[in-house]
Amino acid sequence: MTLSDIQCCIIIPTYNNENTVRRVIDSVMPYAAGVTFFVVNDGSTDSTLHILASYGVKLRVLNSFPNRGKGYSLRLGFKEAIKLGYKYALTLDSDGQHLASDIPVFIEGALQHPGALLMGSRNMEQEGVPGKSSFGNKFSNFWFKFETGITLPDTQTGFRLYPLEPLKTIKLFTTKFETEIEVIVKMAWRQVPIIPVNINVIYDKNERVTHFRPFRDFTRISILNTWLVILTLLYYLPKRVIEEVRRKGLWKLIKAEAIKSDESNFNKARSIGFGFFMGIVPIWGFQLLVGIPLSIYFKMNKVLFLAAANISIPPMIPLIIFLSYKFGGLFYQNGVQINDLKNLSLESIHLNFVQYFLGGTLLAAAAGVVTFLISLLVLKIARPKSTKEL
């Protein structure tokens, strides 16, 4: 099987890699039969452009002047590949670290996992791997898992096989090294399968030229991750949890989580108590958006939290609001006392908002504490042999 069999072109971004770019191109050329071989020259100032010109029509050279960044080069290559109707794009770096002999691994992976994003997984523990590369990869892996829920061994690899269909509608904003993070996070959010494949890697410190500027580029990556984390907490994380509940069934999950032995009774109880608190606290419309990220941050049982938070299902809302008013009336005497559910209206909420908000918050706190204590007592009776430390 060849790259043409999976409708896959080749994209190599390059910038001032005159020492290695010819060797990389020559090693990849045997696999380029029948497909377009893009090399994106990102404003090189050395002899790279002359080297590329020597290949004639064998390469399709895309020039970007002045230097715009690796991300911009990749986006330019994707755009041209989509115009030509390709289904996939194989990318690798021009610094000589990737081996063309691993290309068949990607072809096989594309056949086994149609439509997936394939990520070359390097052995970051092997001899010769720069310490900053190993640290940067671990840092990137951590945030990728937080933002997507997916564990990958190597999120910084440049040796990838991209499905191009999702890229037709995904909006990318970055242009430097951080683009490779942005694109995989946004593909994961679009439910694109991401499959790691083992590859070999060579780090030749005598020939390899890296244009990664630690302070500047790490700052850009940190800013991107900050934005992606905000989007994750506000939308994608709650969406992911809710979809999991819908897929597996709430009551089955509740039962499984309640009897799970590798979790303390205390953690289960506090998850339930926190769920009742968030279900009642008067921030309607934002309870799960706030509660789910907090439950994950504090390592609570997400399923038990979500089940308890459903105290605020529509039939219970009028009662919760009424009890909030009554509770608030104990501490706020300036409000209008409402003694009957029939007198409850949007107008009464507006006129007595302080009483309602104060009462709702205090009621939520009281309900959270009470349900925590009751849950802890019940769990200690039902699970007396739980040995998990608090």
C-alpha positions as CSV (number, residue, x, y, z in Angstrom):
1,M,0.0,0.0,0.0
2,T,1.2,3.5,-0.8
3,L,0.2,7.1,0.2
4,S,-1.8,7.4,-3.0
5,D,-4.0,4.4,-1.9
6,I,-5.2,6.5,1.1
7,Q,-5.3,9.8,-0.9
8,C,-2.6,11.3,1.3
9,C,-0.2,14.1,0.3
10,I,3.0,15.0,2.1
11,I,3.7,18.4,3.8
12,I,7.1,19.4,5.1
13,P,7.5,22.9,6.6
14,T,11.1,24.2,6.6
15,Y,13.0,27.2,7.7
16,N,16.8,27.5,7.4
17,N,17.4,23.7,7.4
18,E,20.0,23.6,4.7
19,N,22.0,21.0,6.5
20,T,19.2,18.4,6.6
21,V,16.4,19.3,4.2
22,R,17.9,17.6,1.2
23,R,18.5,14.3,3.1
24,V,14.9,14.4,4.4
25,I,13.4,15.1,1.0
26,D,15.5,12.3,-0.7
27,S,14.4,9.8,2.0
28,V,10.7,10.7,1.6
29,M,10.7,10.9,-2.2
30,P,10.3,7.1,-2.8
31,Y,7.0,7.2,-0.8
32,A,5.7,10.3,-2.8
33,A,4.9,8.4,-6.0
34,G,1.5,9.5,-7.3
35,V,0.9,12.2,-4.7
36,T,1.7,15.9,-4.2
37,F,4.9,16.5,-2.2
38,F,4.5,20.0,-0.6
39,V,7.5,21.7,0.9
40,V,6.6,25.0,2.6
41,N,9.5,27.3,2.7
42,D,8.9,29.7,5.6
43,G,11.1,32.6,4.5
44,S,14.4,30.8,4.7
45,T,17.5,33.1,4.4
46,D,20.1,30.3,3.9
47,S,20.5,28.1,0.8
48,T,17.2,26.2,1.5
49,L,15.3,27.9,-1.4
50,H,18.1,27.0,-3.9
51,I,18.1,23.4,-2.7
52,L,14.3,23.1,-3.2
53,A,14.6,24.7,-6.7
54,S,17.0,21.9,-7.7
55,Y,14.1,19.3,-7.5
56,G,12.1,21.0,-10.2
57,V,8.6,19.6,-10.6
58,K,9.1,16.8,-8.2
59,L,8.2,19.2,-5.4
60,R,5.5,21.7,-5.1
61,V,7.2,24.5,-3.2
62,L,5.0,27.0,-1.3
63,N,6.8,30.1,-0.2
64,S,6.0,32.3,2.7
65,F,7.9,35.6,3.0
66,P,8.8,36.9,5.5
67,N,9.1,34.1,8.0
68,R,5.6,33.5,9.6
69,G,6.1,30.4,11.8
70,K,5.6,26.6,11.6
71,G,1.9,26.8,12.3
72,Y,1.4,29.2,9.4
73,S,3.3,26.9,7.1
74,L,1.2,23.9,8.1
75,R,-2.0,25.8,7.6
76,L,-0.9,26.9,4.2
77,G,-0.1,23.3,3.3
78,F,-3.5,22.1,4.6
79,K,-5.3,24.7,2.6
80,E,-3.6,23.7,-0.7
81,A,-4.1,20.0,0.1
82,I,-7.8,20.5,0.6
83,K,-8.0,22.4,-2.7
84,L,-6.5,19.5,-4.5
85,G,-9.1,17.1,-2.9
86,Y,-6.7,15.1,-0.7
87,K,-8.2,13.1,2.2
88,Y,-5.1,13.0,4.4
89,A,-1.9,15.0,4.8
90,L,1.3,13.5,6.2
91,T,3.5,16.0,8.0
92,L,7.1,15.6,9.2
93,D,9.9,17.9,10.2
94,S,12.8,18.9,8.0
95,D,15.5,18.8,10.8
96,G,16.2,15.1,10.2
97,Q,14.8,13.7,13.4
98,H,12.0,11.7,11.6
99,L,12.7,8.6,9.5
100,A,10.8,8.1,6.3
101,S,11.0,4.4,6.9
102,D,8.2,4.9,9.4
103,I,5.7,6.2,6.7
104,P,4.3,2.6,6.1
105,V,3.2,2.6,9.8
106,F,1.0,5.6,9.1
107,I,-0.4,4.1,6.0
108,E,-1.3,0.9,7.9
109,G,-2.8,3.0,10.7
110,A,-5.0,5.0,8.3
111,L,-6.4,1.8,6.9
112,Q,-7.1,0.4,10.4
113,H,-8.6,3.7,11.7
114,P,-10.2,5.6,8.8
115,G,-10.7,9.3,9.6
116,A,-8.4,9.2,12.6
117,L,-5.6,11.6,13.4
118,L,-2.4,9.5,13.7
119,M,0.3,10.9,16.0
120,G,3.9,9.6,15.8
121,S,4.9,8.6,19.3
122,R,8.6,9.1,20.0
123,N,10.6,7.3,22.8
124,M,11.4,10.4,24.9
125,E,13.5,8.4,27.3
126,Q,16.0,7.3,24.7
127,E,19.6,8.5,24.7
128,G,20.2,11.9,23.1
129,V,16.7,13.4,23.6
130,P,17.2,17.0,24.8
131,G,16.0,17.5,28.4
132,K,13.9,20.5,27.4
133,S,12.1,18.4,24.8
134,S,11.3,15.7,27.3
135,F,10.0,18.3,29.8
136,G,8.0,20.2,27.2
137,N,6.4,17.0,26.0
138,K,5.3,16.1,29.5
139,F,3.9,19.6,30.1
140,S,2.0,19.5,26.8
141,N,0.7,15.9,27.5
142,F,-0.7,17.0,30.9
143,W,-2.7,20.0,29.5
144,F,-3.9,18.0,26.5
145,K,-5.4,15.4,28.8
146,F,-7.0,18.1,31.0
147,E,-8.5,19.8,27.9
148,T,-9.7,16.6,26.1
149,G,-9.8,13.7,28.6
150,I,-7.4,11.8,26.2
151,T,-4.0,10.4,27.3
152,L,-1.3,10.6,24.6
153,P,2.3,9.7,25.0
154,D,3.6,12.4,22.7
155,T,1.6,15.5,21.8
156,Q,4.5,17.5,20.4
157,T,5.6,15.2,17.6
158,G,5.6,16.8,14.2
159,F,5.3,13.4,12.4
160,R,1.5,13.1,12.0
161,L,-1.1,12.0,9.5
162,Y,-4.0,14.5,9.6
163,P,-7.5,13.8,8.3
164,L,-8.4,16.9,6.2
165,E,-12.2,16.8,6.4
166,P,-12.4,18.2,9.9
167,L,-9.9,21.0,9.0
168,K,-12.4,22.4,6.5
169,T,-14.5,23.7,9.3
170,I,-12.0,24.1,12.2
171,K,-10.8,27.6,12.8
172,L,-7.2,27.9,13.7
173,F,-5.8,31.2,15.1
174,T,-2.2,30.5,15.9
175,T,0.8,30.6,13.6
176,K,3.8,29.4,15.5
177,F,4.7,26.1,17.2
178,E,1.6,26.2,19.3
179,T,-0.6,25.5,16.2
180,E,0.3,21.8,16.6
181,I,-1.3,21.9,20.0
182,E,-4.3,23.9,18.9
183,V,-5.2,21.7,16.0
184,I,-5.1,18.4,18.0
185,V,-7.2,19.8,20.9
186,K,-9.8,21.1,18.5
187,M,-9.9,17.8,16.6
188,A,-10.4,16.0,19.9
189,W,-13.3,18.4,20.7
190,R,-14.8,17.4,17.3
191,Q,-14.7,13.7,18.3
192,V,-11.9,12.9,15.8
193,P,-10.2,9.7,17.0
194,I,-6.5,10.3,17.9
195,I,-4.3,7.2,17.6
196,P,-0.6,7.2,18.7
197,V,1.8,5.1,16.5
198,N,5.3,4.2,17.5
199,I,8.1,5.9,15.5
200,N,11.8,6.1,15.6
201,V,13.6,9.4,16.1
202,I,17.2,10.7,15.7
203,Y,18.6,13.7,17.4
204,D,21.9,14.8,15.8
205,K,23.1,17.8,17.7
206,N,25.8,18.5,15.0
207,E,23.3,18.9,12.2
208,R,19.9,19.5,13.7
209,V,18.8,23.1,13.9
210,T,15.8,24.0,16.1
211,H,14.0,27.3,15.9
212,F,12.1,26.8,19.1
213,R,12.8,29.9,21.3
214,P,12.2,28.6,24.9
215,F,10.9,31.8,26.5
216,R,8.9,33.3,23.7
217,D,7.4,30.1,22.3
218,F,6.7,28.7,25.7
219,T,4.9,31.9,26.6
220,R,2.8,31.5,23.4
221,I,2.0,27.9,24.3
222,S,1.0,28.9,27.8
223,I,-1.3,31.6,26.6
224,L,-2.9,29.2,24.2
225,N,-3.4,26.5,26.9
226,T,-4.9,29.2,29.2
227,W,-7.5,30.0,26.6
228,L,-8.2,26.3,25.9
229,V,-8.5,25.5,29.6
230,I,-11.1,28.3,29.9
231,L,-13.1,26.9,27.0
232,T,-12.8,23.5,28.5
233,L,-14.1,24.5,32.0
234,L,-16.9,26.6,30.6
235,Y,-18.2,24.3,27.9
236,Y,-16.3,21.2,26.7
237,L,-15.7,19.6,30.1
238,P,-19.4,19.8,31.2
239,K,-20.4,18.6,27.7
240,R,-18.0,15.6,28.0
241,V,-19.4,14.6,31.4
242,I,-23.0,14.9,30.3
243,E,-22.4,13.0,27.1
244,E,-20.8,10.2,29.1
245,V,-23.8,10.0,31.4
246,R,-26.2,9.9,28.5
247,R,-24.2,7.2,26.8
248,K,-23.9,4.9,29.7
249,G,-27.1,5.7,31.6
250,L,-27.2,7.8,34.8
251,W,-28.6,5.1,37.2
252,K,-26.1,2.5,36.0
253,L,-23.3,4.9,36.6
254,I,-24.6,6.0,40.0
255,K,-24.7,2.4,41.1
256,A,-21.3,1.6,39.8
257,E,-19.8,4.7,41.4
258,A,-21.5,4.2,44.7
259,I,-20.1,0.7,45.2
260,K,-16.7,1.4,43.7
261,S,-14.2,0.1,46.3
262,D,-11.2,2.2,45.4
263,E,-12.7,5.4,46.8
264,S,-13.3,6.5,50.3
265,N,-16.7,7.0,51.9
266,F,-15.7,10.5,52.7
267,N,-15.0,11.4,49.1
268,K,-18.3,9.8,48.0
269,A,-20.2,11.7,50.7
270,R,-18.6,15.1,49.9
271,S,-19.4,14.6,46.2
272,I,-23.1,14.1,47.1
273,G,-23.1,17.0,49.5
274,F,-21.5,19.3,47.0
275,G,-24.0,18.1,44.3
276,F,-26.9,19.2,46.5
277,F,-25.2,22.5,47.2
278,M,-24.7,23.3,43.5
279,G,-28.2,22.1,42.7
280,I,-29.8,24.6,45.0
281,V,-27.4,27.6,45.0
282,P,-29.2,30.4,43.1
283,I,-27.0,30.6,40.0
284,W,-29.6,29.0,37.7
285,G,-28.2,28.1,34.3
286,F,-24.6,28.0,35.5
287,Q,-24.8,25.4,38.2
288,L,-23.3,22.6,36.2
289,L,-20.9,24.9,34.3
290,V,-19.4,25.9,37.7
291,G,-19.9,22.6,39.6
292,I,-18.5,20.1,37.1
293,P,-15.1,21.8,36.8
294,L,-14.9,22.3,40.6
295,S,-15.8,18.6,41.2
296,I,-13.0,17.6,38.8
297,Y,-10.5,20.0,40.3
298,F,-11.1,18.8,43.8
299,K,-11.1,15.1,42.6
300,M,-14.7,14.4,43.6
301,N,-16.8,11.6,42.3
302,K,-18.3,13.3,39.2
303,V,-21.1,10.9,38.7
304,L,-22.4,11.1,42.3
305,F,-22.0,14.9,42.1
306,L,-24.0,15.1,38.9
307,A,-26.7,12.8,40.3
308,A,-27.1,14.9,43.5
309,A,-27.1,18.1,41.5
310,N,-30.3,16.9,39.8
311,I,-32.2,18.0,42.8
312,S,-32.9,21.1,40.7
313,I,-34.9,19.2,38.1
314,P,-37.9,21.3,36.9
315,P,-40.6,19.8,39.2
316,M,-38.4,20.7,42.2
317,I,-37.5,24.3,41.1
318,P,-40.7,26.0,42.5
319,L,-40.2,24.3,45.9
320,I,-36.5,25.2,46.0
321,I,-37.3,28.8,45.3
322,F,-40.1,28.9,47.9
323,L,-37.9,27.3,50.5
324,S,-35.1,29.8,49.6
325,Y,-37.6,32.6,50.3
326,K,-38.6,31.1,53.6
327,F,-35.0,30.5,54.7
328,G,-34.0,34.0,53.6
329,G,-36.9,35.5,55.6
330,L,-35.2,34.2,58.8
331,F,-32.2,36.4,58.2
332,Y,-33.5,39.3,56.0
333,Q,-36.5,41.1,57.6
334,N,-36.9,43.7,54.9
335,G,-38.3,41.3,52.3
336,V,-41.9,40.4,51.7
337,Q,-42.8,37.1,53.3
338,I,-44.3,34.5,50.9
339,N,-46.4,32.0,52.7
340,D,-47.8,30.0,49.8
341,L,-46.4,28.6,46.5
342,K,-49.4,30.2,44.7
343,N,-47.9,33.7,45.5
344,L,-44.6,32.8,43.9
345,S,-43.9,34.6,40.6
346,L,-41.1,36.2,38.6
347,E,-42.3,39.6,39.9
348,S,-41.9,38.4,43.5
349,I,-38.5,37.1,42.8
350,H,-37.5,40.5,41.3
351,L,-38.9,42.5,44.2
352,N,-37.4,40.2,46.9
353,F,-34.2,39.2,45.1
354,V,-31.9,39.9,48.1
355,Q,-34.0,37.7,50.4
356,Y,-34.2,35.0,47.8
357,F,-30.4,35.0,47.0
358,L,-29.4,35.0,50.6
359,G,-31.9,32.3,51.5
360,G,-31.0,30.2,48.5
361,T,-27.3,30.3,49.3
362,L,-27.8,29.5,53.0
363,L,-30.3,26.8,52.1
364,A,-27.8,25.3,49.6
365,A,-25.0,25.3,52.3
366,A,-27.3,23.7,54.8
367,A,-28.5,21.0,52.4
368,G,-25.0,20.3,51.4
369,V,-23.8,19.8,55.0
370,V,-26.9,17.7,55.9
371,T,-26.7,15.4,52.8
372,F,-22.9,15.0,53.3
373,L,-23.4,13.8,56.9
374,I,-26.4,11.5,56.0
375,S,-24.5,10.1,53.1
376,L,-21.4,9.5,55.1
377,L,-23.4,7.7,57.8
378,V,-25.2,5.5,55.3
379,L,-22.0,4.7,53.4
380,K,-20.2,3.8,56.7
381,I,-23.1,1.4,57.5
382,A,-23.2,0.0,53.9
383,R,-19.5,-0.1,53.3
384,P,-17.9,-0.7,56.8
385,K,-14.9,-2.4,55.4
386,S,-13.8,0.5,53.2
387,T,-10.1,1.0,53.9
388,K,-9.4,3.9,51.6
389,E,-7.7,6.7,53.5
390,L,-9.6,10.0,53.8
